């Protein structure tokens, strides 16, 4: 199953002086079981696109389906389909509002009408998964936590509703390197351990290259490219058109290759790049 956008167009403030088309006939399939990264410069339409995935926005024209169900309908099936897509906004800590961590994470499950025992179990499980100790933090105000911890609590609040699909809009924005790496590791483990389908919006090409199964480049409300990382990050024209830069490892290895070192350039992590360089150096030594 999957989330599909079929010829989706979205126009902000139509028939006014401020009319702006943010999506222009987008066709895209977000496959179940994959971690798909959506990238593009500011104003490319990526955030508008993901807000269509759970019905926060409805297309001006076109259709969005979740597991084959048109989510614009008012049927129970359409409501359930929308609820199967969890959304974590940019700076999700701004969504926190309850007086304690436990109450904040429990808010969604409570509104689902679940029994108290089930709510408590979901809160504990979600906090445990994002590495926030339930007993230590359940009674604390989320606003007394660090930025990284607050973000993990906000994500736990979405996970507690057990969505099938999880959408994260720039989840590492504003975090320090350690907080970013920790959060990215948690996101990868969601896919691996929870078998969750993840759609992540990011402008950080290094992060995307490390974790994505599929990469989507957007520009001016259109999908420029939809491909696996090893194809996407070597599509120089698409990267340039999207106003992006390739991962630092790819740029470095290309520069070394242009300088005469016979090195493979398809490395997306520092460790992989080091291995490629060491291998190329050994080949050079043998040929001398």
Order of alpha helices (4+ residues) and beta strands (2+ residues): beta-beta-beta-alpha-beta-beta-alpha-beta-alpha-alpha-alpha-alpha-beta-alpha-beta-alpha-beta-beta-alpha-alpha-alpha-alpha
